[in-house]
């Protein structure tokens, strides 16, 4: 597939999954966490009604607490996977996801549901963190960015289809069956991984499970100027997106009157991210991850200015909001995979720990900001539009920090993807 130079062969003598199957499997593992978020959106009103939640904004916590807990859950799986390997940690996460999905389906109290969602998020975090480490085990440079984008194209089918899946379940059964569907899907993906995904951690890269070693690896990841501007900048953009996710059903479905068209319109906007990732796979090795993502960030800021302007008009309409939000989702598609691959480049030997820390920061900061934006919802698009603009400007400042004031640099020549040595070694 022209994905560039591979790293040394994994521990397995023969890699079970071919390139296309590998992409599909990584995407579906990551998609299981996204399914926990997006499939619930059409059901929030029904959940609130059945579990007697009076405050309309409180229903957002079904999504908000999940996102926040998933961030904290991201800290541990990578460090454990650096010691014990990717497979054992993955299968523990699969099992926890399955059990807690069934528990959520049986709950009868809103506060208990929120607690179970926290636990479900902790186990799902490994399914979001470890694919990045597995990919880093096998690829580097702009080739890694291309692989991440290719996986994201497949992965983004879930946010596009998940609300429709949730809506379809609601047409024939109650909201509890959405959780039952999650349990069935994790069995399918877990079986696929068991049969076709070998261990990818290089034996010589195994890290001791000593607290001092874990702390040192985490500090090494946290103290990298080249990485942290991209991690925190990505967290802010994620926060703006999560603010949109938290309030989308109320803003689009209710305030703007989309009604039953909400899942379809949500899919269109999520499609902007998928299309951006598809385009990124075609251009990132030619132009470089930095050039593509920096351009996208500047365009994101410009679109956000327009969103603020329209939000303060006398009446924001659905057909003004949807195109602009779709374009901004597309820009997040260009920044996401590229920011992530740039931030992981310095960490060949400690990719699991670095991936965990970076996912933790992105998810915790992003979800906390998303909850704040969602709870600020005031029957208009103003809080969201201002949040998107502020996040874009702050992300630009952080990228400039990492790049020492210079944008659009090309550090890896076209067609070349070499492993980047870990400066700690």
C-alpha positions as CSV (number, residue, x, y, z in Angstrom):
1,X,0.0,0.0,0.0
2,X,3.0,2.3,-0.2
3,X,3.0,2.9,3.6
4,X,6.8,3.5,3.8
5,X,9.6,1.8,5.8
6,X,8.6,-0.8,8.4
7,X,10.3,-1.0,11.8
8,X,12.0,-4.3,12.8
9,X,9.8,-7.3,12.6
10,X,7.4,-7.8,15.5
11,X,7.9,-10.6,18.0
12,X,5.5,-12.8,16.0
13,X,7.4,-14.7,13.2
14,X,4.6,-13.9,10.8
15,X,2.1,-11.1,11.0
16,X,-1.4,-12.6,10.9
17,X,-3.4,-9.7,9.4
18,X,-2.5,-8.3,6.0
19,X,-2.4,-4.5,5.5
20,X,-6.1,-4.0,4.7
21,X,-7.2,-6.4,7.4
22,X,-4.8,-4.6,9.9
23,X,-6.4,-1.3,9.0
24,X,-9.9,-2.7,9.5
25,X,-9.1,-4.3,12.8
26,X,-7.4,-1.2,14.3
27,X,-10.3,0.9,13.1
28,X,-12.9,-1.3,14.7
29,X,-11.0,-1.5,18.0
30,X,-10.9,2.3,18.2
31,X,-14.5,2.5,17.0
32,X,-15.8,0.5,20.0
33,X,-15.1,3.5,22.2
34,X,-16.7,5.9,19.7
35,X,-19.8,3.7,19.6
36,X,-20.2,4.2,23.4
37,X,-20.5,8.0,22.7
38,X,-22.3,8.5,19.4
39,X,-24.8,5.6,19.5
40,X,-26.3,7.1,22.7
41,X,-27.1,10.6,21.3
42,X,-30.6,9.8,19.9
43,X,-31.5,8.0,23.1
44,X,-30.6,10.7,25.6
45,X,-34.1,12.1,25.8
46,X,-35.6,8.6,26.3
47,X,-33.0,7.7,29.0
48,X,-33.8,11.0,30.8
49,X,-37.5,10.4,30.6
50,X,-37.4,6.7,31.8
51,X,-34.8,7.4,34.6
52,X,-36.7,10.6,35.7
53,X,-34.0,13.3,34.9
54,X,-35.6,16.7,35.1
55,X,-32.8,19.0,34.1
56,X,-32.5,18.8,30.2
57,X,-28.7,19.6,30.3
58,X,-28.1,16.8,32.8
59,X,-28.8,14.1,30.2
60,X,-25.5,15.2,28.5
61,X,-23.6,13.6,31.4
62,X,-24.3,10.2,29.9
63,X,-21.7,11.3,27.3
64,X,-19.7,13.8,29.3
65,X,-18.7,11.6,32.2
66,X,-17.8,8.8,29.8
67,X,-15.4,11.1,27.9
68,X,-13.9,12.4,31.1
69,X,-13.3,9.0,32.6
70,X,-11.9,7.6,29.3
71,X,-9.2,10.3,29.6
72,X,-8.1,9.0,33.1
73,X,-8.4,5.4,31.8
74,X,-5.9,6.2,29.1
75,X,-3.0,6.5,31.6
76,X,-2.6,2.9,32.5
77,X,-3.0,0.6,29.5
78,X,0.0,1.9,27.6
79,X,2.4,1.4,30.5
80,X,1.1,-2.1,31.1
81,X,1.3,-2.9,27.4
82,X,5.0,-1.7,27.3
83,X,5.7,-4.4,29.9
84,X,3.4,-7.3,29.3
85,X,2.7,-6.8,25.6
86,X,-0.2,-5.4,23.6
87,X,-2.4,-8.5,23.5
88,X,-2.9,-9.3,27.2
89,X,-4.0,-5.7,28.0
90,X,-6.3,-5.6,25.0
91,X,-8.2,-8.7,26.0
92,X,-8.7,-7.5,29.6
93,X,-10.2,-4.3,28.0
94,X,-12.4,-6.3,25.7
95,X,-13.8,-8.4,28.7
96,X,-14.5,-5.3,30.9
97,X,-16.2,-3.5,28.0
98,X,-18.5,-6.5,27.5
99,X,-19.5,-7.0,31.1
100,X,-20.1,-3.3,31.7
101,X,-22.2,-2.9,28.5
102,X,-24.5,-5.5,29.8
103,X,-24.6,-3.9,33.2
104,X,-25.6,-0.5,31.7
105,X,-28.4,-2.3,29.8
106,X,-29.9,-3.5,33.1
107,X,-29.7,-0.3,35.2
108,X,-32.7,1.5,36.6
109,X,-31.2,4.5,38.3
110,X,-29.6,7.5,36.5
111,X,-26.7,7.9,39.0
112,X,-25.9,4.2,38.8
113,X,-25.9,4.5,35.1
114,X,-23.3,7.3,35.3
115,X,-21.1,5.2,37.6
116,X,-21.3,2.3,35.2
117,X,-20.5,4.6,32.3
118,X,-17.3,5.7,34.2
119,X,-16.2,2.1,34.6
120,X,-17.1,1.3,30.9
121,X,-15.0,4.3,29.9
122,X,-12.0,3.0,31.9
123,X,-11.9,-0.3,30.1
124,X,-12.7,1.2,26.7
125,X,-9.7,3.5,27.0
126,X,-7.3,0.7,26.2
127,X,-9.1,0.1,23.0
128,X,-8.5,3.7,22.0
129,X,-4.9,3.9,23.3
130,X,-3.3,0.6,22.2
131,X,-4.0,0.8,18.4
132,X,-1.7,3.9,18.3
133,X,1.1,2.0,20.1
134,X,0.6,-1.0,17.8
135,X,0.8,1.2,14.7
136,X,3.9,2.9,16.1
137,X,5.4,-0.6,16.6
138,X,5.2,-1.1,12.9
139,X,5.5,2.4,11.2
140,X,7.1,5.8,11.6
141,X,7.4,9.2,10.0
142,X,4.8,10.5,7.5
143,X,4.0,6.8,6.7
144,X,2.7,6.5,10.2
145,X,0.6,9.6,9.6
146,X,-0.8,8.1,6.4
147,X,-1.6,4.9,8.2
148,X,-3.4,6.7,11.0
149,X,-5.4,8.6,8.5
150,X,-6.3,5.5,6.6
151,X,-7.5,3.9,9.8
152,X,-9.4,7.0,10.6
153,X,-11.3,6.8,7.3
154,X,-12.6,3.4,8.4
155,X,-13.0,4.4,12.0
156,X,-15.0,7.5,11.1
157,X,-17.8,5.3,9.7
158,X,-18.8,4.7,13.3
159,X,-19.5,8.3,14.3
160,X,-21.3,8.6,10.9
161,X,-23.4,5.5,11.4
162,X,-23.7,5.2,15.2
163,X,-26.5,7.7,15.8
164,X,-28.4,6.0,13.0
165,X,-27.7,2.7,14.6
166,X,-29.0,4.1,17.9
167,X,-32.1,5.5,16.2
168,X,-32.7,2.1,14.4
169,X,-32.5,0.3,17.7
170,X,-35.0,2.8,19.3
171,X,-37.5,2.1,16.5
172,X,-37.8,-1.6,17.4
173,X,-36.7,-1.7,21.1
174,X,-35.7,0.5,24.0
175,X,-32.5,2.3,24.7
176,X,-31.2,-0.7,26.8
177,X,-30.7,-2.6,23.6
178,X,-28.1,-0.1,22.4
179,X,-25.9,-1.3,25.2
180,X,-26.7,-4.9,24.4
181,X,-25.6,-4.2,20.8
182,X,-22.3,-2.8,22.1
183,X,-21.7,-6.1,24.0
184,X,-22.4,-8.2,20.9
185,X,-20.0,-6.1,18.8
186,X,-17.1,-6.3,21.3
187,X,-17.4,-10.1,21.1
188,X,-17.0,-10.0,17.4
189,X,-14.0,-7.6,17.4
190,X,-12.3,-9.4,20.3
191,X,-12.6,-12.7,18.5
192,X,-11.1,-11.1,15.4
193,X,-8.2,-9.7,17.3
194,X,-7.6,-13.0,19.2
195,X,-7.4,-14.9,15.9
196,X,-5.5,-12.4,13.7
197,X,-3.5,-10.0,15.7
198,X,-0.1,-11.2,17.0
199,X,2.0,-9.5,19.6
200,X,3.7,-6.4,18.0
201,X,5.9,-5.2,20.9
202,X,9.5,-5.7,20.2
203,X,11.1,-7.9,22.9
204,X,14.0,-5.5,23.4
205,X,11.6,-2.6,24.0
206,X,9.8,-4.2,27.0
207,X,9.8,-1.8,30.0
208,X,9.9,-2.8,33.7
209,X,6.6,-2.3,35.5
210,X,8.4,-0.4,38.3
211,X,6.7,2.9,39.3
212,X,10.0,4.7,38.8
213,X,10.3,3.5,35.3
214,X,6.7,4.3,34.4
215,X,7.1,7.7,36.0
216,X,10.3,8.3,34.0
217,X,8.7,7.3,30.7
218,X,5.7,9.5,31.4
219,X,7.9,12.4,32.3
220,X,10.0,11.9,29.2
221,X,6.7,12.1,27.2
222,X,5.4,15.1,29.1
223,X,8.6,17.1,28.9
224,X,9.0,16.9,25.2
225,X,8.5,20.4,23.8
226,X,8.3,19.0,20.2
227,X,5.3,16.8,21.3
228,X,3.4,18.6,24.0
229,X,2.3,21.6,21.9
230,X,0.6,19.2,19.5
231,X,-0.9,17.1,22.3
232,X,-2.4,20.1,24.1
233,X,-3.4,21.8,20.9
234,X,-5.1,18.6,19.8
235,X,-6.8,18.4,23.2
236,X,-8.3,21.9,22.8
237,X,-9.6,21.0,19.3
238,X,-11.0,17.8,20.8
239,X,-12.7,19.9,23.5
240,X,-14.4,22.0,21.0
241,X,-15.6,18.9,19.2
242,X,-16.8,17.3,22.4
243,X,-18.7,20.4,23.3
244,X,-20.5,20.0,20.0
245,X,-21.1,16.3,20.7
246,X,-22.6,17.1,24.2
247,X,-25.0,19.7,22.9
248,X,-25.7,18.4,19.3
249,X,-28.9,16.6,20.1
250,X,-30.4,19.7,21.9
251,X,-29.0,22.2,19.4
252,X,-29.6,20.5,16.1
253,X,-32.4,18.0,17.0
254,X,-34.5,20.3,19.2
255,X,-33.6,24.0,18.9
256,X,-33.0,24.0,15.1
257,X,-35.8,21.5,14.5
258,X,-34.0,18.7,12.8
259,X,-36.0,16.1,14.7
260,X,-35.7,12.6,13.2
261,X,-33.3,14.0,10.6
262,X,-30.7,14.5,13.4
263,X,-28.9,11.2,12.9
264,X,-28.6,11.9,9.1
265,X,-27.3,15.4,9.6
266,X,-24.9,14.2,12.3
267,X,-23.6,11.7,9.8
268,X,-23.1,14.4,7.2
269,X,-21.0,16.4,9.6
270,X,-19.0,13.4,10.8
271,X,-18.5,12.6,7.1
272,X,-16.4,15.8,6.9
273,X,-13.9,14.2,9.2
274,X,-13.9,10.9,7.2
275,X,-13.4,12.8,3.9
276,X,-10.6,14.8,5.4
277,X,-8.8,11.6,6.6
278,X,-9.3,10.0,3.2
279,X,-7.8,13.1,1.5
280,X,-5.0,13.1,4.1
281,X,-3.9,9.6,3.1
282,X,-3.3,10.9,-0.4
283,X,-1.4,14.0,0.4
284,X,0.4,13.7,3.7
285,X,3.4,11.8,2.4
286,X,3.8,14.3,-0.4
287,X,3.4,17.5,1.6
288,X,4.2,16.4,5.1
289,X,2.1,16.1,8.3
290,X,3.1,19.6,9.5
291,X,2.2,21.5,6.4
292,X,-1.2,19.8,6.0
293,X,-2.2,20.1,9.7
294,X,-0.9,23.7,10.0
295,X,-3.0,24.8,7.0
296,X,-6.0,23.0,8.3
297,X,-5.7,24.7,11.7
298,X,-5.6,28.2,10.1
299,X,-8.7,27.3,8.0
300,X,-10.4,26.0,11.2
301,X,-9.9,29.4,12.8
302,X,-11.2,31.3,9.8
303,X,-14.4,29.1,9.7
304,X,-14.9,29.6,13.5
305,X,-14.9,33.4,13.0
306,X,-17.8,32.9,10.5
307,X,-19.6,30.6,13.0
308,X,-19.4,33.3,15.7
309,X,-20.7,35.9,13.3
310,X,-23.7,33.8,12.2
311,X,-24.4,32.7,15.8
312,X,-25.0,36.3,16.7
313,X,-27.4,37.0,13.9
314,X,-31.0,37.4,14.8
315,X,-31.8,33.7,14.1
316,X,-29.2,31.0,13.4
317,X,-30.6,28.6,10.9
318,X,-29.9,24.9,10.4
319,X,-28.7,25.4,6.8
320,X,-26.1,28.0,7.9
321,X,-24.9,25.9,10.8
322,X,-24.6,22.5,9.1
323,X,-22.2,23.5,6.2
324,X,-19.8,25.5,8.5
325,X,-19.8,22.8,11.2
326,X,-19.1,20.2,8.5
327,X,-16.1,22.2,7.3
328,X,-14.8,22.6,10.8
329,X,-15.2,18.8,11.4
330,X,-13.2,18.3,8.2
331,X,-10.4,20.5,9.5
332,X,-10.3,18.5,12.8
333,X,-9.9,15.4,10.5
334,X,-6.8,16.9,9.0
335,X,-5.3,17.9,12.3
336,X,-6.2,14.8,14.4
337,X,-4.2,12.1,12.8
338,X,-1.3,14.4,11.9
339,X,-1.0,16.0,15.3
340,X,-1.1,12.5,16.9
341,X,1.6,11.1,14.6
342,X,3.9,14.2,15.1
343,X,3.5,13.9,18.8
344,X,4.5,10.2,18.9
345,X,7.5,10.4,16.7
346,X,10.1,10.9,19.5
347,X,9.0,7.7,21.4
348,X,10.0,4.5,19.6
349,X,10.9,2.6,22.7
350,X,8.2,3.9,25.0
351,X,5.3,4.2,22.5
352,X,2.8,2.7,24.9
353,X,3.5,5.0,27.8
354,X,3.7,8.1,25.4
355,X,0.4,7.1,23.7
356,X,-1.3,6.6,27.1
357,X,-0.1,10.0,28.5
358,X,-1.0,11.8,25.3
359,X,-4.4,10.2,25.1
360,X,-5.0,11.0,28.8
361,X,-4.2,14.7,28.2
362,X,-6.3,14.9,25.0
363,X,-9.3,13.1,26.6
364,X,-9.3,14.7,30.1
365,X,-8.7,18.2,28.9
366,X,-11.0,17.8,25.9
367,X,-13.8,16.1,27.8
368,X,-13.7,18.7,30.7
369,X,-13.8,21.5,28.2
370,X,-16.6,19.7,26.3
371,X,-18.7,19.4,29.5
372,X,-18.2,23.1,30.2
373,X,-19.3,24.0,26.7
374,X,-22.2,21.6,26.7
375,X,-23.5,22.8,30.1
376,X,-23.2,26.4,28.8
377,X,-25.8,25.6,26.1
378,X,-28.4,28.4,26.1
379,X,-30.7,27.4,23.2
380,X,-28.3,29.0,20.7
381,X,-25.1,28.2,18.9
382,X,-23.2,31.1,20.6
383,X,-21.4,29.1,23.4
384,X,-20.3,26.5,20.9
385,X,-19.1,28.9,18.2
386,X,-17.0,31.0,20.7
387,X,-15.5,27.8,22.1
388,X,-14.5,26.6,18.7
389,X,-12.8,29.9,17.9
390,X,-11.0,30.1,21.3
391,X,-9.8,26.5,21.0
392,X,-8.5,27.1,17.5
393,X,-6.5,30.2,18.5
394,X,-5.1,28.6,21.6
395,X,-4.1,25.5,19.6
396,X,-2.3,27.7,17.1
397,X,-0.3,29.2,20.0
398,X,0.6,25.8,21.3
399,X,1.7,24.5,17.9
400,X,3.9,27.6,17.5
401,X,5.4,26.8,20.9
402,X,6.3,23.3,19.7
403,X,7.7,24.5,16.4
404,X,9.6,27.4,18.0
405,X,7.6,30.0,16.0
406,X,7.9,28.3,12.6
407,X,5.0,26.8,10.7
408,X,4.9,24.6,7.6
409,X,8.3,23.0,8.1
410,X,9.0,19.7,6.3
411,X,11.3,17.5,8.5
412,X,10.9,14.2,6.6
413,X,11.7,14.3,2.8
414,X,8.9,13.0,0.6
415,X,8.8,9.2,0.3
416,X,11.1,8.7,3.3
417,X,9.9,7.4,6.6
418,X,12.6,6.5,8.9
419,X,12.4,5.4,12.6
420,X,13.1,8.3,14.9
421,X,15.5,7.4,17.7
422,X,14.3,7.8,21.2
423,X,16.4,10.6,22.7
424,X,16.3,8.9,26.1
425,X,18.4,6.1,24.6
